[in-house]
Amino acid sequence: MNVRDVALVGGTTTKFGVRPSTWAELAQEVGARLFREMPELRAEDVDSLFLGAAEPERFAFQSHVAPLAAEQMGLRPHRIIQRTELACASGQSAIRSAYAAIAAGLSDVAVAVGVEKMNLPSMAEANTSMACVMDRAWDGPHGATAPPFFAMVAQRHQLEYGTTEDQFAAVSEKNHRFANSNPEAQFHEKTFSREKLLRLPIVAPPLRLGDCSSMTDGAAAVVLVAADRAKKYTDTPAWIRGTGQYSDFHNLAHAGSLTEWTGLKHAAREAFGRAGVGPEAIDFAEVHDCFTVSEIIEYEMFGWCPPGQGGAFVADGQADIGGKVVVNPRGGLLGCGHPLGATGIAQAVEVYRQFARKAPPARTVPDPEWALVHNLSGSANVHSVMIYQGGSAA
């Protein structure tokens, strides 16, 4: 079987934030935006739809959501229609599935869309729903939801390497500054200096409010096509060159080291191997900064700095414009918010916009050729990585 090249040829997102819109309305909104932003795209062109949605059954009381999303977007998929669920990586999973289908010849033009409605009238109910991502029967009774777990990770990183709260704040300050150039971001209009971040309330020591991504409503969509169709939609596609994924535990008793994420190393190794490049080739990256400590460890696991040096790496500006690799130029999960199923797809939208030179000057990466997208799921136990290359359409 011949494996076909696959291009990401466009995409868009809704405004992220606390939205009065329903789940279905978010799907409709992102569909309307997609067709406005890609006038060359026709509904009849799209043969497949892949939907990333983490918990619509609990947040929106709705299952069988892939055909609902298709209807709201004005699409009638006639080859493949499916939903992908992998908690925080649900959106990237949708893109990976679309990529695999097109590469295998099962689809020619696919939409990957992510939709999540997380804000409910009762925050207690919303937080209870989030706890379902962990091993609820075993880890749940210990209160091991995301903030306490990543607080343990941060404490361990501090103990092993001397990482400081100021270095955690440097991640948040950078990503919120990038979000100020992104009108779709939840915190687009809010500024956060390092001093302000260090005065915010503690959520789970040492993590403060600004160290944690928000529960967010939003949707995002991208279009993927076989190589011979890319020219119809854009002259500046993002080519998918490598992808990798790894799961090494679920119950926290099996986590092993909290600061060495072996699953991420394995996923990255596979993605780089398939792409035929190393970490030094990456010009910019959209990584999973659900908490500031996550981004710091990700610098280390991708090999952009030695273990334990992630805090110094960000504090020295090496993850910023002009540094070694620009990380989270759209604003990350910290600045944009984190609507679970939409996050991985919004990251891919940023990759396309950077390659197409459509990003605002304040966050434009100079002459990018290679980009990386990373999502983690649950207690950093599952890692998903995709590597993109910019270039002209064939």
N, C-alpha and C positions, 0 to 999 in steps of 0.2 A: 504493500500500500504506500502510495506517495503521500507524504505529510506536507500539507500546504502552508505557506507563510500566511500569517494573520496580522491585520492592521487594525488599530483603534483609530477611527476617523472623525470622531467628534463626541461631544457630550455636554452635559449641563447639570446644574443642581438647583434646587429650590433654595430659598432663604432658610437657614437653620436657626432653631431657637425654640421658644415656647410658643407654639402655634395653636390658634383656635381650630384649625383645619382638622378634619377627620383623616383616617388612614387612606380611605378611597380618594378624598380630595387632594391629598399630597401626591398620590399616583397620577391623578388627572393633571395637576399643576406641572409636574415634571415632564409629562408627555407633551403638554402644550408648549413648554419652553424648548423641549428638544426639537420639535418641528419648526419652531420659529428660528432657532439658532442654526438649524441645518436645512435650509430651504430645498436643497437637492434631494433630501430624503422623502420618500413617499411611503405611506403606510403599507401599500402592497409590496414594496421592496422587502419588507421585514418578514423572514420566514420562521424565525425562532425568537422566543423570549425566555430569559433566565432571570428570575427574581430572587434577590437576596433579602430575606426578612427573618429576623431572629425570634421575636416573640409576639407576633400579631394575635395569637390565641389569647394571651394574657393581657397585652396592652390595649388591643382593639376588639377583643372577643370575636375574632374572625379567623377562620381557617380556609383552606382551598383558595389561597390568595393570588396565585399566579394568574388564573383566568380573570380574576377581579381586576388585577393591575392591567392586564392586556386590554380589557374592555374600557377601563377608564382612560387608557392611553390611545384608544382608537386603533388597536392592533388586532389582527386575526392570525396568530401564529399557526402555520400549517405543517411544520416539520417537527420542531421540538418546543415544548413549553414545560417549564419545571421551576420549582422553588429550591433554593439552596439555603441551608441553615447551619451555621457554624459560629453562633454567638457573634462576637465582634468582627469576625472575618466572613460573615455571611455575604457581604457585597463582593469581596474579592473572590469568594468561591463561585459566585455567579459569573464573574469575568473568566475565571479559569475554566468553567464548564463550557461557556460560549467559545472560548479559544479552542478547547479540545474538540468540540463539535465541528467547528469550521476547519480546523487542521485535518480532521478525519474525513471531511467531505459530506458530513451529515447536515450541514447548514452552510449558506453563503452569506447571508446578512442577518445578524443577530443583535438584539437589544439586550443589554444587561442593565437591570434597574434595581435599585435598593430603596426600600421604603421602611421607615420606622416611626411610629407614634408612641412616644414614651411618657409624656407628661399626662398624668391622670389627675382627677380632682383630689384623690387621696395619695399623698406622697408615700404613706406607709404601704399602700397597695403596690405602688410602683417599685419601691425598694424590695418588697417581698418577691415581686416578679424577677427582679435582677438576681436575687439569691438562687433562683433556679438554674443559673448558669453553672454554679459550682456543684460538687457532689453533695446534694442537699441532705441526704440521709446521714452522712458521716461528717462532713465539714460544716454543714449548716448549724447544728447544735452548738458549735464552738464560735459562731459568729463570723465565720470565715468568708464574708463577702469581699468584694474587690478592695475597698479602702483599707480594711485591716490587713489583708494579705499583702498588698503592695507597701503598706507601712512596715511590715516585717522585712520585706525586700530592702526597703530604704535603710532601715536600722542595721541590717546585716552589711549593706554596702558601706555604711558609715563605720561600722566596727572593723571591717576587713581593710578598708582603704582610706579612711579618714575623710570621706566625702562630706561636704558641708551643706547646711541649709541654704547658704548663699548660692552654691552651685546648682542646687535644685531650682532655686528662684531664677537663675540665669536661663534655664530652659524655658520656663514660663514667660519670662520677660521677652525673650526672642520670639516665641511663637505668637504671643499676643500682639507684638509689634507687627509681625507679618499679617495677622488677622485684621489690623487696622487698614490694610490695603485691599481687603476682601469683603465687599458688601454682602456676600452671602453668608459670612461667618456670624455665629451667634453673638460674639463679643466685638463686632466690627467697630462700634462707636465708643468702646471703653478702653482707656489706657491704663497700663499696669507697670509702674516703675518697680525696680528691684526692692526699693524701700517699702513701697506699698504692699507688695507681695509678702514681704517678711513680717508685716503687721496683721495679716489676715488671720482669721480664727483657725485653730488647729482642728483638723477633721479626725485624723488618727496619727499620733506622733510618729515621725516628725513631719508628716504631710499636712500642709495647710490647705485652705480652700483653693488657692491658686495653683496648687500642685495636682489638682484632680480635674479630670474632664467632666463635663456636665451631661445630665440626662437631657436629651434633645429630640425635637421632632424635625424630620426633614426627609428629602428624597433626592436621588441623583440617578443619572442614566448615561450610558455610553453606547456607541454603535461600533460593532466589530464586523469586519468583512474579510473575505478571501482576497489575496493580494491582487488578483486581476480586476477587482472591483474598486480598489481604493481610490484610483484617480477620479472616479465619478464624484466623490464626496470631498476630497481635499488634496492639496499638493504637499501637505506636511503631516503625514500620518505618524502615529507612534507604533512602531513594530514590536510585537511581543517576541522577545528573543530567548527568554529563559524563565522557568518557574520551578518552585520547589515547595515542599510541604512536609511537616513532621509532627508527630504526636508521641510524646514519651511517657505521659502519666495522666491521671485525672484526680485521684484522691491525693490530698496534700501530704499524706504519710509517705508517698512515693516520690515526692518532689526532688529530693536530693539537694544540691546546692541552690540557694536562692539567688545567687549572683552570677552563676555560670549557666546560661540557658542553652543546654546542649541541643535542644530541639531546634533553636534558631540557627545554631551553627550548622546542623545537618541540612536544614531547609535552604540556607544561604549557599552552602557548598553545591547542592544540586542545581540551584538556579544559576549560579555563576558558571558552573560546568556546562550547562546547556547553552548559555549565552556565549561562552568562549571568552569571557573577560574576568578580571578580578575586581575586588572592592576598590582598588585605586582608580579604576576607569569611571566610576560613578560620579557624575557632575552634581546631581541633586537627588534627594530621597524624600519620600513621604513615608515616615515610619510611625509606629503605633505608640504615641505619647499619651496613653490613657492616664498615666501619672508621670510626673517629671522624672522619677527614677527609672521608668521604663526606657525613655529616650537615652538616658545616660548609659544604661547597660547595653542598649542596642548599638551605640557607637562602638563599644568594646567587642561585642559578638560579631559584628560585620567586619572587624579588623581595621577600622579607621583610627583606632588608638589602642594601646596596650590595655589589658585588664586592669581595672582600678583607676585608669586615667580619664574616664569619661567626664567626670566633674570638671577637671582642668581643661579638657578639650572644649567644652561649651563655654566655660568662663573666659577662655582665651580667644573666643570668636571663630573657632575652627569649624563650627556648624552653621555659620552665617555667610552672607554674601561676602566674598573675598577670602573665605576660609578654605579648608581642605575639601569639604563637601557641604553644600547647602541643604539643610535638613528642615523639612516641613515649611516650605515657603508659602503655602496657602494659609498657614496659621495653625496647622496641626489639630488634633482633637481638643487640645487645651483652649485654643482660640476660636475654633469653629464650632465646638460642640461635637457630641458623639452619638448620632442616631444610628444605632448598631448596624442595621442592614445597609445603610446608605454610605457609611464612612469609607469603606474600601473603594467604592465607585467614585466618590467625590475626590479621593486621592488620585485616581486614574484620570479624572477630568483635569486636574491640575497638571499632570504629566503631559496630556495633549496640549493644553494651553501654553505651557512653557515651550514645547517644541514648535508650536505654531506661532510663537511670539505674540501671544494674546494676553499675557499676564501684565499687570500694571508695572510701571518702572520700579516702584519701591520693592518689588519682590522678583524682578526679572533675573533669572540665572544667565550669566554671560555665556553665549554660544554652547548650549548643552548638547551633548550627543547621547549620553547614557543616563538613564534614570532607574531608580529602584523604588518599589512599593512593598511595604511590610505591614502585616496585621498579625497580632497575637489574639488568642482566644482564651477565655476562662482565666485560670491562674497561671498565665504564661506557659501553659502546657502544650498548646498547639500553635505552630508558627507557619505562616503562609507568605511566600515571597514571589514577586514578579519583577522581571527586568525588561525594560523597554529601550529601544534605540530610535532616535529621531532620524529623519531622512526624507527623501522625496518619494512620491508615489511612483510605482512602476509604470 
